[in-house]
Amino acid sequence: MSELSRSERRQNASSPGARQRAHSELNAWRRIVGILANDEARGVYARIVLGEPVTEEATGLRERRLGRVLANLVDSGLVSEDEGALVASGEMFRSMLAAEPVQRATGVDRFLRDGRIEQYPASAGERRELLEWVVGEAFEPGAQLTEGDVNERLERFTDDVAVLRRYLVDHELLERTPSGSTYVAVAADQTSPPDRS
């Protein structure tokens, strides 16, 4: 079995399913904290945890308000019904604690969304790293391409192909031939960062 390429690993880690699960887990925490931040909901939840009655008289809440609080507690998974009785289960907390933490993006991934450039780094070193990654993904060193071919290859990384192409030329990762009709991809290890003095 062959090893996954860098772009395949990045796509798997940033797949819509993985992001949706991470987003859902984050929202589960937010929803529970939001519910428990409400004094009325927290009071009703405490009564359920302690096994005390949850009635209008006991909670001091009107029927409609108490119904909404209970619905929120049940919808969030903090409370469930067991044989007609409301019970507070620790299952929601256990499942959230067992969930994989959302991994922060590192390297060039910090500037990408779905394999496309979301923003260019402000740091010259990080920008160069991103541009070297683009060249490694889009071109073979020494390949001669027309401007149309270059644009076509860069379209998968950004909507503003002209800016990306200009950055690649400025960083000497893509050279325009003297005739101006073609570009040549340069291997990242054969270039040196441009002098900005």
Contacts in CASP RR format, 6 or more apart in sequence:
PFRMAT RR
TARGET T0000
AUTHOR 0000-0000-0000
METHOD contacts of the structure
MODEL  1
MSELSRSERRQNASSPGARQRAHSELNAWRRIVGILANDEARGVYARIVL
GEPVTEEATGLRERRLGRVLANLVDSGLVSEDEGALVASGEMFRSMLAAE
PVQRATGVDRFLRDGRIEQYPASAGERRELLEWVVGEAFEPGAQLTEGDV
NERLERFTDDVAVLRRYLVDHELLERTPSGSTYVAVAADQTSPPDRS
4 12 0 8 1.000
6 137 0 8 1.000
7 115 0 8 1.000
7 137 0 8 1.000
10 109 0 8 1.000
10 112 0 8 1.000
10 115 0 8 1.000
11 115 0 8 1.000
12 18 0 8 1.000
13 103 0 8 1.000
13 109 0 8 1.000
14 109 0 8 1.000
14 112 0 8 1.000
14 113 0 8 1.000
14 114 0 8 1.000
14 115 0 8 1.000
22 102 0 8 1.000
25 96 0 8 1.000
25 99 0 8 1.000
25 100 0 8 1.000
25 102 0 8 1.000
26 102 0 8 1.000
28 76 0 8 1.000
28 92 0 8 1.000
28 96 0 8 1.000
29 96 0 8 1.000
31 76 0 8 1.000
32 76 0 8 1.000
32 78 0 8 1.000
32 92 0 8 1.000
32 96 0 8 1.000
35 41 0 8 1.000
35 45 0 8 1.000
35 72 0 8 1.000
35 73 0 8 1.000
35 76 0 8 1.000
35 78 0 8 1.000
36 42 0 8 1.000
36 45 0 8 1.000
36 78 0 8 1.000
38 69 0 8 1.000
40 59 0 8 1.000
40 61 0 8 1.000
40 65 0 8 1.000
40 69 0 8 1.000
41 69 0 8 1.000
41 72 0 8 1.000
41 73 0 8 1.000
43 59 0 8 1.000
44 54 0 8 1.000
44 59 0 8 1.000
44 61 0 8 1.000
44 66 0 8 1.000
44 69 0 8 1.000
44 70 0 8 1.000
44 73 0 8 1.000
45 73 0 8 1.000
45 78 0 8 1.000
45 79 0 8 1.000
45 88 0 8 1.000
47 53 0 8 1.000
47 54 0 8 1.000
47 58 0 8 1.000
47 59 0 8 1.000
48 54 0 8 1.000
48 73 0 8 1.000
48 79 0 8 1.000
48 86 0 8 1.000
48 87 0 8 1.000
48 88 0 8 1.000
49 88 0 8 1.000
52 58 0 8 1.000
54 66 0 8 1.000
54 70 0 8 1.000
54 86 0 8 1.000
56 62 0 8 1.000
56 63 0 8 1.000
56 66 0 8 1.000
59 66 0 8 1.000
61 69 0 8 1.000
70 79 0 8 1.000
70 86 0 8 1.000
73 79 0 8 1.000
74 80 0 8 1.000
74 81 0 8 1.000
74 86 0 8 1.000
76 92 0 8 1.000
77 89 0 8 1.000
77 91 0 8 1.000
77 92 0 8 1.000
78 88 0 8 1.000
78 89 0 8 1.000
78 92 0 8 1.000
79 86 0 8 1.000
79 87 0 8 1.000
79 88 0 8 1.000
79 89 0 8 1.000
80 86 0 8 1.000
80 87 0 8 1.000
80 89 0 8 1.000
81 87 0 8 1.000
105 112 0 8 1.000
107 126 0 8 1.000
107 129 0 8 1.000
108 129 0 8 1.000
108 130 0 8 1.000
108 133 0 8 1.000
110 121 0 8 1.000
111 117 0 8 1.000
111 118 0 8 1.000
111 119 0 8 1.000
111 120 0 8 1.000
111 121 0 8 1.000
111 126 0 8 1.000
111 130 0 8 1.000
112 118 0 8 1.000
115 156 0 8 1.000
115 157 0 8 1.000
116 156 0 8 1.000
116 157 0 8 1.000
116 158 0 8 1.000
117 130 0 8 1.000
117 134 0 8 1.000
117 157 0 8 1.000
117 158 0 8 1.000
117 164 0 8 1.000
120 127 0 8 1.000
120 130 0 8 1.000
120 167 0 8 1.000
121 127 0 8 1.000
121 129 0 8 1.000
121 130 0 8 1.000
124 193 0 8 1.000
124 196 0 8 1.000
125 193 0 8 1.000
127 167 0 8 1.000
127 171 0 8 1.000
128 171 0 8 1.000
128 193 0 8 1.000
131 167 0 8 1.000
131 168 0 8 1.000
131 171 0 8 1.000
131 173 0 8 1.000
132 173 0 8 1.000
132 188 0 8 1.000
134 154 0 8 1.000
134 157 0 8 1.000
134 164 0 8 1.000
134 168 0 8 1.000
134 173 0 8 1.000
135 168 0 8 1.000
135 173 0 8 1.000
135 174 0 8 1.000
135 185 0 8 1.000
135 186 0 8 1.000
135 188 0 8 1.000
136 188 0 8 1.000
137 157 0 8 1.000
138 153 0 8 1.000
138 154 0 8 1.000
138 156 0 8 1.000
138 157 0 8 1.000
138 185 0 8 1.000
139 145 0 8 1.000
139 153 0 8 1.000
139 174 0 8 1.000
139 185 0 8 1.000
140 185 0 8 1.000
141 185 0 8 1.000
141 186 0 8 1.000
141 187 0 8 1.000
141 190 0 8 1.000
142 184 0 8 1.000
142 185 0 8 1.000
142 186 0 8 1.000
142 187 0 8 1.000
143 184 0 8 1.000
143 185 0 8 1.000
144 177 0 8 1.000
144 182 0 8 1.000
144 183 0 8 1.000
144 184 0 8 1.000
145 153 0 8 1.000
145 182 0 8 1.000
145 183 0 8 1.000
145 184 0 8 1.000
145 185 0 8 1.000
146 181 0 8 1.000
146 182 0 8 1.000
146 183 0 8 1.000
147 165 0 8 1.000
147 181 0 8 1.000
147 182 0 8 1.000
147 183 0 8 1.000
150 165 0 8 1.000
150 174 0 8 1.000
150 183 0 8 1.000
151 161 0 8 1.000
151 165 0 8 1.000
154 161 0 8 1.000
154 164 0 8 1.000
154 165 0 8 1.000
155 161 0 8 1.000
157 164 0 8 1.000
158 164 0 8 1.000
165 174 0 8 1.000
165 183 0 8 1.000
168 174 0 8 1.000
169 175 0 8 1.000
169 176 0 8 1.000
169 183 0 8 1.000
170 194 0 8 1.000
171 191 0 8 1.000
171 193 0 8 1.000
171 194 0 8 1.000
172 186 0 8 1.000
172 191 0 8 1.000
172 192 0 8 1.000
172 194 0 8 1.000
173 185 0 8 1.000
173 186 0 8 1.000
173 188 0 8 1.000
173 191 0 8 1.000
174 183 0 8 1.000
174 184 0 8 1.000
174 185 0 8 1.000
174 186 0 8 1.000
175 183 0 8 1.000
175 184 0 8 1.000
175 186 0 8 1.000
176 182 0 8 1.000
176 183 0 8 1.000
177 183 0 8 1.000
177 184 0 8 1.000
END
